[in-house]
Amino acid sequence: MSLLAIVGRPNVGKSTLFNRLVGMRQAIVDETAGVTRDRHYGKCEWCGTEFSVVDTGGYTSNSDDVFEEEIRKQIMLAVEEASVVLFMVEAGTGITDYDEEIADILRRSGKPVILAVNKVDTGDKMYDSYQFYSLGLGDVWSISSANGSGTGDLLDEIVRQLPADDPDKDEHPELPHFTIVGKPNVGKSSLTNALLGKERNIVTPVAGTTRDSIATLYNKFGHEFMLVDTAGMRKKTKVHEDLEFYSVMRSIRAIEHSDVCILMVDAQTGIESQDMSIFNLIQRNRKGCVVVVNKWDTIEKDSNTMKEYTAAIKERLAPFNDLPIIFTSVINKQRIMDVLNAAAHVYENYSRKISTSKLNEIMLQEIDNYPPPAWKGKYIKIKYATQLPTRFPSFAFFCNLPQYIRDPYRRFIENRLRENFDLTGCPVQVFFRQK
């Protein structure tokens, strides 16, 4: 997926525009507290084109006194990572030294740059935007991120400049992608090395050793897939360096491009809020999931420890707790093949296509046994079901009064689908539509 980076000096309205772009659809934004710094990463869709947006604002060490070196470092990182750069300036202030400094970096970068002049709220302020042609970055787009004027034309231009081919596409698009995610130091790189049987990634006790998402082809023991090791995603309060912010960005993009995510959890700490943030990110991106509890050798156990631990994890992950949970010790190479087998099984479920005749035969019988409750004296009749052509399992049920079907019944249908068609570890979406 292409990435748009919004750059500019502080207080030109980057975050306002960012919120407007990602607010068009519910994306990975505010709720993902902890995975990146709040509200600084999201997705935007315009005219059928979807792209990621990152707001680089607020990443200077001291917003009252912004050093040129700090701006330069941040812009360079954004430019290096982005497909298109949106450079924001402000009409009322005119061209400042910082604007010229940033424009200079962008001109040398060779990346497509779109220059947006913000705070053009009225027609007479339009004249203030013409001075920005002197920055030498081509056309100027006058917008108001506060009231939205001009943003439609700006988005048309962004979509036009986005690369037609996905920069993240790899040479094996036909193979399943399994991405290992989790907090720093839970053993992600160690698991990758253990599976590959060689020291592919550097492993140290220092959190944050892995900076990049590293993809490797795995072809052993009857399995063939791309295995991706990601940087650890830590709480926003701990993300100090700009470099680390972009490591987290790459990890998020690795999740976007994966089919199944292997979420690693430390057995000593259990599932913490940071693990929940990563799990929510996997859910919102509609990816398959396997939970791996690592460092199981460090826990004192009795005959019920594993059962109690599994129950505690499922309770924490509810309502989406129909997923495999595997207890491993990567250092001792204990049960690491179970991780692969579980991920392969989840991928099989994730890509399963169910024939319409079989779906109707089983699900209409389930619905007859437990029909949707009447609402305001009206009876809901579900006539027909079909699977939708999406990457993950999603189903449409056609009925006479879809607006009267409530969430508990939707969950009932989802649970029956999971039981009857083995959809363990997969997200399942159920839609009710007018017949």
N, C-alpha and C positions, 0 to 999 in steps of 0.2 A: 504494500500500500504506500502511495506517495505521501511525503511529509511536507507540510507548509510550516515554515518558521516565521513567527512575527517578531521583528527586531526593531529597535529604536531606543532613544534615551528614555529615562523615566518620565512618567506623567504625560505621555502624549495620547493615552487612551488605548494602549495595547490590550489590556485585560478586558476592557469594555467590549472591544471588537471580538476578542477571543470568546467571551461569554455569548455574544450574539451569534457567532459562527457555530459553536457547538450546541447552542440552545435550540437549534432547529430540530434536533431529534435527541432523545435521551441517550447520551453517550457516556463514555467513561470519563466523567468529570467530577463535580463536587464530591459524590459519595466515595470516590476512591481515595479517601484520606489515608495517607501513609505510604501508598505505593509510589507516587511521585509527590512533589509538594502540591498541596491542594489546588485544584482548578487550573493547573498549568498544562494539562494534556487532555485532548479530547478528539472526537471524530466529527467531521462535518460531511453532509451530503448535499450536493447541488446538481440538479438536472440529471440524476442517475449516476453521478460520479461521486465516489466516497474517497475521502482522504483524511489523514491525521493532521492535527494542528498542535503545535507547541508554542506556548507563550514564554518567551525568554525573559519577560519583565520580572523585576523583583529579585533577580539573582546577583545583583551587585552587592558587595560586602557592606557598603554603607551608603544608603540612598541619598543622604544629605550631601555627601562629598564623593562624587563618583570619579574614581581615577581612570584616566584614559586607558591604562594598561588593563584594568579590570573589564572595562567595556570591550576592548579589543579582544581579550581572551574569550569572553562570552560570545561575541558575535562570530569569531572564527569557528568556535565549536558548533554554533547553530548552523552556520553556512556549510560546514563540512558535512553535516548530517542531513540537511534538507534537500528536497527536490526543487522547491521554489522558495525564494525568500520574499516576504512582504515587509518592506521598510516603511515604518510609520513616522510621519513628522506632523507638526501642528501649525495650522494656518496663522493663528494670532501671533505666535512668537517669532515666526520667520526662521531663517536658517541660522542655527547656532554652530559653535565650534564642534560640538559633539556630533551634530548631523553631518558636517563635512568629514569628520573623522570616520564615521560609520560608512558614509557614501564611498569614501576612498577604499575601504576594505572590500566593500561589495563590488565595486568596479573591477578590482583585481581578481575577484574570486572566480569569475567566469560562469557563475550560476545565474539562472534567470531571476531577475529582480523586478518586483512590482512596487512602485512608489505611491503610497497612499497618503494624501494630506487630510488629516482629521480635523474635526471641529469646524467644518464648513456647514454651519447650521442654517444660514440664510443666504439668499442669492448674492448679496453685496460682498459676502466674504469670499466668493468665488475668485475675485481678483487677487486676493492674497495668495492663492495657490500657484499662480503662474511663475512666481519667483523661483519655485523649486525646480523648474526646468534647468536652472544653472548648475544643478548637482550632476548633470550629465548621465542620468539613469533612464532616459527615455520618457515615455508618456507619464503624465501625472493624473491620478484618480482622486477626485475630490469626494470625500465621504463625511458622514457624521455617524460615528459608532454609537452615539447616545440615542439618536432617533432613527437610525437605519437608512437615512437617505444616501443614495449612491452605492450602497453595499451590494445590490443586485448586479450592477454593471461590473463592480470589482470582482465578484465571485465568478462571473462569466469569464473575465480575463484570467483569473487564477486557474480555472478548469482548462482554459485554452492552453495555458503554459505548462500544465502538469505533463510529465512524460507519458507517452502512450504505453510504453512497456514498463512494468513494475520493477523498480530498482532492486527490490528484495527477492525477485524470482531467482530460483537456484537452477542448477543443471539437472536436477531430478524431480521435476514437478509431479511426476506420476506416483512417487513413493510417499507413504505416510510420513508425517513429521511428528516426532515425539520430542517435546521440549521439557527439560528438567528445570523446575523453578523452585524458589523458596528463599528464605532469609539468608544472609551471609553465614558461612561456616556451618551449614547443616550437612555438608558432604556431597554437594552436587558434582563438583569436579572429580571427587574420589569415585563416585558412582560411575561417571562417564569413563574414567580410566579403567575401573574394574570390569565394566562391560566390554570395552574395546580390547582389554588385555594388554594395554601399553600405556606409557605415561604421555598421554596426549595433551593434558592440561596441567598447568603448574598448580600444585597444592601446597599451601602453607597455613599455619594457624592464624595468620593475619587476615581479618575479614576484609573482603574487597580485592582479593588477589585477581580474580577473573574480572576483566573490564569489558570484554566483548562477548557477544553471543557467538559460540563456536559450533558450526555444524559439521558433522562427520557422517559418512556413509557407513552403515552397519550391515554386514551381510554374513551372518553365522547362524548355526543351529536352526536353519529353516526360517529365520527372520531376515527381512530386508527392509530397512527404513532409514530415514535421516534422523540422527540423534543430535539435539541442540542443547549445549550447556550454556546457561545464562549467568549474568552477574547477579549477585544477591540483591534483593529488593528490600531496602530497610526503611525505617520510619522517616518521615519528612524532617523531623528535628535532627536526624543523624546525617542527612545528606549535605555535607559541607562543601565538597569541591564541585565545581562546574562539571569536571570530567565525570564524576560519579553520577551526577544528574543525567548525563547522556548515556552512561552505562545502563541506568534504570530505563531510560527511553528505549534503548535497543532491546532490553529484556521484554518490555511491553510489546514491542513490535514483533519479537520472536513468538510471543503468545498469540498475537493476531494471525501469524502465518502458520501456526501449528494445527494439528488435528487432535492430538491427545497431549495433555499437560501432566507431567509427573510431579506432583507437589510434595516436596520433601519437608518433613517436620522433625524437629529434634525431640527424641523420646524423653529427655530430661526435663524439658520445659513444657511439652505438650503443645496444643494449638493455642497460640497467642493472637492478639489483635492483628499483628502484622501478617500472620499466616491467613487470617480471615480476609484481610484486604486483598491478598494475592488470590485467594479462592474466589472472592467476589469478582475479581477481574476476569478470571477464567470463565466464570458463569456468564458474565455480561457479554463476553465474546463468543459464547455458545460453543465451548470446546469440551471434548471428553476429558475426564479427570481420573487419575489414580493417586491415592494418598500413600506415601511411603514414610513410615516412621523409622528413622535411622537412629543409630547408636543404641540399639535395643540391648546390646551386650552390657551396657553400663547400668541397666536397671535391675534391682533385686526382684526376683519373680517367685510367685507360687503358682498353683495350678489354674487360678482364675485371673491372673494379671492381664493376659492378652484379651480375654473376653471383656473385662471391665474397661480396659483402655479403649477397645473398639467401640463399646457402648458410649463412652464419654465423648469420643471424637464424633460419632454419628449425631449425638445430641447437639454438639456445638455447630455442626454443619447443616442441621435441619433448616428448611424442609428438603433440600437436595442432598440426601444422604445415602442414595442408592448407588454407592460406588465402592470399588475394591480398596481395602486397606491392608497394606503389607508391612510386616515388621522385619527390618533388616539390620544387619551390621555390615556395612560396606568394607570396613577394615578386615573383618574375618571372612569376607565374601559369602556371607550367610544370606540365603534366599534372594540373591540378586537376580537369578534367572526368573524367579516368580514375578519380579517387577516387569520384565519384558513380556512374559506370557500374559500378564494382566493388561498391559498397555495394548498388546496385539488384539486381545479379546474385546477391549473397549473400542478400538478402532473398527473392528468388524461390526460391532453394534452401531457405531457412529455412522457407518456408511451403508447400513442395511436398508434395502428397499423392499417394502412389503406390498404384495399384489393387492389391488383394490378388492378383489373378490374375497380373499382371505381376511382382509381387514374388516370388511362388512359382515362376513359370516360370524366372526368372533365378537366384534365390538357391538353389533346390533343386538346380539343375544345378551351381552352384559347390560346393555341399556334397557332391554325389556325386563331383565331381572331387577334392575334398580333405576327406574326412570327419573328424569330430573323433577324436583318438586314443583308443584304448581305455584304460580306467582300472581297475586291479585286475581285469583279465580281463573287464570288462563293456564291451559295445559300445553306443555312444550313437547313437540314430537320431533325426534331426531330421525331423519329418513335415510341418511347416506353419509359415508365417510371416505376420504381419500388421502393418500400421503402427498405432501407438497414437494416440488422439486428443489429442495434446499440442501446445503451441505450436511446438515444435522437432521435428526428425525423431527419433522413437524407435520401436523395433521389438520385437515379441515373437516369439520362435522357440519352438515347442512341441516338446518331445522327451520321451523316456522317463526320462532320468536327468540332469536339469539340474544337479544338485549336483556332477557330475563334470566339468563343462566348465570349463577353466582360462582364465586371462587371455590367454595368447598366441592361443588360438583365437577368443576374443571379439574381439581386435584384428584378427585375420584377417577375420572376418565384417564388422567395421566398415569395414575398408579396401575389401572387395569392394563393400559398399553405396555407399561414396563414389565408387568408380570407375564402377560401373554406372549410378548415378542422379544423378551430378553434385551432390554435397553439399558442394562447396568452401566453406570459410569458416563452416560450420555445426557446432555440437556434434551428435554422434550418440550416442544411447544404445541399447544392445542388451540385452534381457532374455531369459533362457532360462527357460521355465516348464514345469511338469509338464503333459503332454498329458492 
